[in-house]
Amino acid sequence: MNGFADTTEDKAAKSRESETMKVWMWPKSSELNFYNDLLTNSLCGAGLDIMDLKHGKLMLQVGQAKPGDIVHIHWIHHAYQNRNPLLFIAKSFILVLTMLYLKLRNVQLVWTIHNLYPHSVKHPKMERFMRTLICRFCSKMIVASESVKRKVMKEFGVPSSKLSVVKHGHYLGVYKSKGIDFRRVYNISEDADIYLFLGAIKAYKGVEDLIESFNAVKTKHSYLIIAGKADKEIEAYMQGVVDTENIILDLRFVPNEEVADLISAVDVMVMPYKEITTSGSAILGLSFKKLIVMPDNDFIDEYFKEDMVVRYDPTHANGLTNAMKTALNVKKEGKAPKYEEVLKELEWSGIAEQIKNVYQGG
């Protein structure tokens, strides 16, 4: 009897293994961030079948999901947010019906919570209600750090058992060099010290503080490059800045093919963000082994080691200014932080296995 039972179990196990788990990913890829492409490719490498849930077609496409499938959503606020409160309620109602449909169909809903709240929140009370409700419908949720896990548990009343910590993967080898000499492009000498702010420029990213601090520490041999697409509010602020000596304002979307050469040309990356949960930009800087200046937060302790980050107290009047001074001193000391050790923990193959385990209920 035992032999027969073992044989039956073996057959069942082999049958389960032969069935490829289907995951409906929203989004499967993105033109603005390689994160989703890297995640999708790694999950495919782990033997999963990844389907694309198109932006704006969530409610239409989930009808194709079958019992046992996974619907994995990242930035879910696009499905319910609207500046008009009535449309916010209407979209939220449709999303709730969609989630109820998935639950009745035995389709797992998994949500990667990249930020506790979206950067733009027009209706805070409704936003909190919706995110709390979505947590109730999710089978599992993924966060990128223990600190974010604690915040989600506290803010939305989520039990620890529903939350899995899976780190954000690195960007090693993603952005290729095209041989662009950005020091020559910006007319900066080879011996100059360069700070870089890179990415979309919005109010919460603290660019105003950065410009003020740079003007307080700059010398004739130091430069600040601010590269990225600015929103209207920040663009208007930039036009009013009086002292722009040694500040390079490259206010455009920096194409992927220029990222590697731009980062390679600088000494320090500065991220004076007013809000941080997990920063893809910081992980990008880490991937290029660049010294980073950023406000003190729990994320640093979970992703970085000594001499990789100069942290500061954002409530201190001269916090950023002093950190920028310190960063150049650290850079000139020529220390060799253990980047390989840190980046090994952020390999996508390992991340894929962790997420696969989440899907399987581990």
N, C-alpha and C positions, 0 to 999 in steps of 0.2 A: 504493500500500500504506500509506504514511504517513497519507494522508487518511482511509483506511478505519479504521486503528488509532485515530486521534484521535477519529473519530466514535464508535467503540465505547467508548472510554474516557469520552467525554463522557456517553454514555448511561448507562454504569455509575455515573458520579459522580452524575448526576441521580437515578438509581434509589436510590442510597444516601442522598442528601439527602432524598428523599421518605419514606424510612422513619424514623418517629419513634423515637428511642431510648427504651426503657422502663426506668425505674429503680424498683426496689422499695425504698422508704425506711423505715427503722425508727429512730425514729418519723417519720412524715410531719408530724405536728403535736403540740404539747404544751400542756396547760393551764397548766403551771408556767413555761414559758419560750417567748418568741416566736421564739427562734432558729430552731427547725425550721420554723415557718410561713414566716418570712422567706426561709429557704433554699429551701423548696419552691416558693414563689411566684416567686422569681427564676429558678429552674431551669425552671419552666413557661414563664416569659417568654422563656427562651433556646431554647424549642422542644422541651423534653423532656417525656415522659409520665411523671408521678410517681404510682406506686401506693403504697398504704398497707400496710405490714407491721404488723399489730396486735401490741401487747405480749403476750407469752405464746403467740403463735400462729406464731412464726417457722418452726418445723419443719413446720407444716401448710401454710403459705402458699407457701413457697419451691418447692413442687412445681409451682406454676403458672408459675414463671419459665421462660422459653424460652432456648435458646442465643443468646448475644449480649446478653441482658439484663444489667442491673447490680443487684446487691443491695448497698445502701449502709446500713451500720449505724453507729450512733453509740455508745451506751453498752452495749457488748456483754456486759459482766459480768453483766447480768440473765439472760443465757441459760445461764450455768453456775454462778454463785455459790450457795452454801448454807452455812449455819452448821454443818450436819451434814456431816462429811467424806465419808460414804458417799454422801449425796445430791449433794454437790459432784462426786464422781467420776462418778456416774451421769448427771448433767446434762451434764457435760463430754464424756462418751462420746457422748451423743446429739448434741451440738453438732458434735463432730468428724465424725460420720457425715453430718450435714447439710452441712458444709463440703466433705466428700469428694464428696457427691452433686452439689453445685453445680459443683465442679471437673470432674467427669466429664461434666456436662451443658454444659460450656463457658459457664457463667454467672459473670461476674466478681464477686468479693467485694471491696468497698471499705470500709475502716474509717476513720472520722474519730476519731483518738485525742485526746480532749479532755483527759485526764489520764493521766500515766504509769501510775498505779495508781488504782483506785477509792478514795474517801475512807475507806471501811470495808473492811478486809481482815482476815478471820478466819484464813485459812490462807495465809500469805505464800509458801511454797514452791510450793504448787499454783497459786496465783494467777500467779506469775511463769512457771511452766511453761506454763500455759494461754495467757497473753498472748504468749509466745514462739511457741507453736504456731500461734496464730491469725495471727500475722504471716507465718508460712510459707505459709498457705493464701490470704492476701489477694493479689489482683493488684496493688492499689495501696493506699497509706495516705495520709491527709491529716492534717497537723498545722497549727496556727495560727501557728507561729513557728519561726525557724531554731534557737532555743535548744531547743525541744521536739524538733525533728528530731535534733539532736545527742544528746539524752538517750535517745531511742528507739533510735537506731543503737547506742549503747553498751550499753544495758540489755538489748535483745532481739536484738542481732546482725543488725539489718536493714540491707541495702545501701542506700546513698543513692538509687539509681535507683528504688526502690520507694516513696520518700517524697516527697510534694509539699507545699510550704508554701503554704497559702491562708489569708489572714487572716480573723479573725472579723469579720463585718459590724457596722455601727453600728445604733443604735436610734432614729435621727432620725425624728420624726413618728409613732413607733409608739404611745407613751403620750400620750394626749390630756389636756389640762387640763379639769377639771370645775369650776374656780373655787373649790376648797376652800381656805380660809385656815387652814393648819395652825398658824401662830403663834397665831391666836386659839383654835383647837381645843386646843392644849397650854398656852394661857395664857402665851405668851412675847412679850415686847415687841418692837416693830419694830427697835429699835436693838441688840438682843442678838446675840451671835455664836453660831452653832449648828453643832455637829458632828453628822454623821449616820452611823450604821451601818444599812444596809438589807439585808435578805435573811434566808434561813434561818439560824438561830443554832445553830451546832454547835461542838464543842470545838476543832476545828482552825482555826476562824476567829478565835481570839484575843480574844474579847470580855472575858474576865477581865482581860487586860492593858490593854485599852482603858479599862475602868472605873477601874482603878488609875491609869492615866496621866491621865485626865481629872480625877480628884480631886486630882492633883498640880498641875494647871495652871489649874483653873477659877477664875473670879472671879464676882462677883454678876451680871455681865452675860454670862456664857457658859453654854451649855447643851449637853447631849449627848442626842440622841434615838437610842434603839436600837429599831428597828422590824422585826419579823419573827417568824416562828414558831420557838420555841425547843424543842430536844429536851429530854428529861427531865433529863439531866445538867446542862445549862445552866440550866434552869428552877429546879432545886434550888439551884444556885449563886446565882442572882439573888435568891432568897428570903432568902439568908443575908447579902447585902450590907448593911452597916450605913449607910454614908454614901451616900445616894441624892439628896442635895440637888442640884437643877438637872439631874437625870438623869431623862429621860422613858422609861419602859419600856412600849413598845406591843407586847406579846408576842402577836402574832396574825399570821396570813397577811395581808399587805398586798395587797388586790385591785388588779388592773391599772389600774382607773379612778382610783386614788388616787396612783399612783406619781409622775406628772408634778408634781402640786401639792406633794407631800411633798418631792421633790428641789429644786424651785424655791424652797422656803421656807428652805433651809439655805445655809450659807456654804462648808462643807468636808465632803467625804465621807471617812470613815476606813475603811480595809480592812486591819486588822492580822493578816491571814491567816498562819498558820504554814506553809501549803503553797500555792504558786502555780505554775501552769503558764501557763494563759491565764485571765484573769478576766473573765467576762461582766459582773459587777458594775462592774468598772473601766471597761469599754467603755460601759456604761450611763451612768456618771458623765461619761465623755468626751463622750457624745452630748448631754448636758445642759450641757456646757462648765463643769463644776464642778471646782474644785481638789481633788486627791485626795492622801491620805496613805497610803502603803503601804510594806512592806519592800522594800529594794533587791533587784531581780532583773532578769534579762535581758529579760523581757517588757516592762518599762517602756521600754527603749531601742528596741524594735522598733515600739511603738505610740504613744509620746508624744513631745512636743517640750518645749523649755524652758518652765518655769513652769507646767506642767500637773500635775506631780506633785512632792510633797515626799517624798523617799525617806529611809529610815533603816536602820541596821544592827540587825536583830532580836536579835543577840547582845549588843548594848550595853545595859547596865542602864537607861539613861535615853534610849535611842534613840527610842522612840515618844513619850515625853513631850516631848522637844526638838523633834521633828518637828511635833507638834501646836501648839506655840508658834510655830514658824517659819511654819506654814501660815497662821495669822491675820495675821502680818506681811506675807506675800506677798500675801494677799487685800487688805489695806488699801493696798498700794502701787498697786493698780488697774492692773496690767499687762494687756496684751492678747495672750495666746498665739495662735499660728496654728492655731486649731481647724479652720477650714474646710479648710485644707491637709491636715490629718491625716484628717479625716472623709471627704474626697474619695477617699482610698486605700481606705476601708472601704465603698464603695458596693456594694450587693448585685448590681447588674447586672454589674459587673466580676468579682465573686466567682463568679457563676454561670458566666460564660464560662471562668474558670480551672478550675472543677470539671468543666465539660463537656469541657474539654481533657484533664483527668485521665482521665475515663471513656474517651475516645477513644484513650488511650495516649500522649498528648503529654507 
